[in-house]
């Protein structure tokens, strides 16, 4: 009698356990749940990329400071040295109200039909 009761209880417990496992898995595979999981992964990946970018920026600034010290760029400027003149580079090309660079850059091209079914 106890043996039958034990196995009946064990079978019922296994059935409840299996049913709950299957229901949990089915809930995980619904479209809403999959979308939420994808959103969570995307947010997690975004945080990892942000941390990586911050690490790269910090390392870049540190390396730039090291190079500046090695090349003597961080030293104060000597007032006795002559200052180099800076030159302004102007664009060459057509200039005028209707011949500006922007107008030539965005001029309208003639229409060409690439439709093979169109009668010519």
C-alpha positions as a Python dict, from the first residue, in 0.01 Angstrom:
ca = {
    (1, 'X'): (0, 0, 0),
    (2, 'X'): (278, 243, 91),
    (3, 'X'): (467, 151, -220),
    (4, 'X'): (171, 243, -444),
    (5, 'X'): (115, 569, -256),
    (6, 'X'): (485, 656, -287),
    (7, 'X'): (493, 596, -662),
    (8, 'X'): (160, 776, -713),
    (9, 'X'): (296, 1079, -525),
    (10, 'X'): (629, 1064, -710),
    (11, 'X'): (446, 1047, -1046),
    (12, 'X'): (216, 1334, -956),
    (13, 'X'): (515, 1546, -843),
    (14, 'X'): (704, 1465, -1164),
    (15, 'X'): (396, 1558, -1369),
    (16, 'X'): (356, 1891, -1189),
    (17, 'X'): (729, 1962, -1224),
    (18, 'X'): (727, 1879, -1598),
    (19, 'X'): (410, 2084, -1656),
    (20, 'X'): (555, 2391, -1486),
    (21, 'X'): (881, 2355, -1680),
    (22, 'X'): (695, 2332, -2012),
    (23, 'X'): (470, 2629, -1927),
    (24, 'X'): (772, 2842, -1830),
    (25, 'X'): (945, 2754, -2155),
    (26, 'X'): (632, 2833, -2356),
    (27, 'X'): (603, 3172, -2185),
    (28, 'X'): (968, 3242, -2271),
    (29, 'X'): (899, 3171, -2637),
    (30, 'X'): (606, 3411, -2679),
    (31, 'X'): (672, 3707, -2912),
    (32, 'X'): (640, 3959, -2626),
    (33, 'X'): (892, 3773, -2415),
    (34, 'X'): (1134, 3734, -2705),
    (35, 'X'): (1105, 4107, -2781),
    (36, 'X'): (1173, 4193, -2417),
    (37, 'X'): (1476, 3963, -2412),
    (38, 'X'): (1610, 4119, -2732),
    (39, 'X'): (1559, 4469, -2590),
    (40, 'X'): (1742, 4372, -2271),
    (41, 'X'): (2031, 4231, -2472),
    (42, 'X'): (2044, 4544, -2688),
    (43, 'X'): (2055, 4768, -2380),
    (44, 'X'): (2325, 4550, -2225),
    (45, 'X'): (2528, 4563, -2547),
    (46, 'X'): (2483, 4941, -2562),
    (47, 'X'): (2619, 4976, -2209),
    (48, 'X'): (2916, 4757, -2297),
    (49, 'X'): (2989, 4965, -2609),
    (50, 'X'): (2962, 5287, -2408),
    (51, 'X'): (3205, 5154, -2147),
    (52, 'X'): (3441, 5045, -2424),
    (53, 'X'): (3425, 5389, -2589),
    (54, 'X'): (3496, 5558, -2255),
    (55, 'X'): (3794, 5329, -2197),
    (56, 'X'): (3926, 5402, -2546),
    (57, 'X'): (3884, 5777, -2494),
    (58, 'X'): (4062, 5763, -2158),
    (59, 'X'): (4349, 5556, -2300),
    (60, 'X'): (4374, 5786, -2601),
    (61, 'X'): (4401, 6095, -2379),
    (62, 'X'): (4661, 5924, -2161),
    (63, 'X'): (4868, 5820, -2465),
    (64, 'X'): (4837, 6166, -2618),
    (65, 'X'): (4970, 6317, -2293),
    (66, 'X'): (5261, 6069, -2296),
    (67, 'X'): (5346, 6158, -2656),
    (68, 'X'): (5318, 6528, -2579),
    (69, 'X'): (5562, 6493, -2292),
    (70, 'X'): (5800, 6284, -2503),
    (71, 'X'): (5795, 6537, -2789),
    (72, 'X'): (5811, 6836, -2558),
    (73, 'X'): (5473, 6968, -2665),
    (74, 'X'): (5355, 7006, -2309),
    (75, 'X'): (5637, 7249, -2229),
    (76, 'X'): (5547, 7619, -2198),
    (77, 'X'): (5586, 7827, -2514),
    (78, 'X'): (5905, 8033, -2531),
    (79, 'X'): (5820, 8399, -2590),
    (80, 'X'): (6148, 8462, -2779),
    (81, 'X'): (6056, 8228, -3064),
    (82, 'X'): (5901, 8388, -3374),
    (83, 'X'): (5538, 8313, -3445),
    (84, 'X'): (5465, 8144, -3776),
    (85, 'X'): (5202, 8314, -3989),
    (86, 'X'): (4886, 8117, -4062),
    (87, 'X'): (4761, 8112, -4420),
    (88, 'X'): (4396, 8096, -4520),
    (89, 'X'): (4311, 7852, -4796),
    (90, 'X'): (4034, 7972, -5024),
    (91, 'X'): (3835, 7752, -5255),
    (92, 'X'): (3913, 7796, -5621),
    (93, 'X'): (3647, 7768, -5884),
    (94, 'X'): (3353, 7962, -6017),
    (95, 'X'): (3245, 8243, -5789),
    (96, 'X'): (2945, 8467, -5823),
    (97, 'X'): (2577, 8479, -5738),
    (98, 'X'): (2471, 8216, -5991),
    (99, 'X'): (2806, 8039, -6033),
    (100, 'X'): (2882, 7958, -5668),
    (101, 'X'): (3031, 7628, -5564),
    (102, 'X'): (2704, 7522, -5403),
    (103, 'X'): (2511, 7590, -5722),
    (104, 'X'): (2754, 7385, -5933),
    (105, 'X'): (2760, 7108, -5676),
    (106, 'X'): (2383, 7060, -5676),
    (107, 'X'): (2295, 7139, -6034),
    (108, 'X'): (2011, 6946, -6186),
    (109, 'X'): (2108, 6672, -6431),
    (110, 'X'): (1895, 6586, -6734),
    (111, 'X'): (1635, 6315, -6675),
    (112, 'X'): (1720, 5974, -6813),
    (113, 'X'): (1467, 5696, -6797),
    (114, 'X'): (1602, 5353, -6721),
    (115, 'X'): (1269, 5179, -6766),
    (116, 'X'): (1307, 4918, -7043),
    (117, 'X'): (931, 4891, -7088),
    (118, 'X'): (890, 5259, -7168),
    (119, 'X'): (832, 5346, -7534),
    (120, 'X'): (1111, 5556, -7683),
}
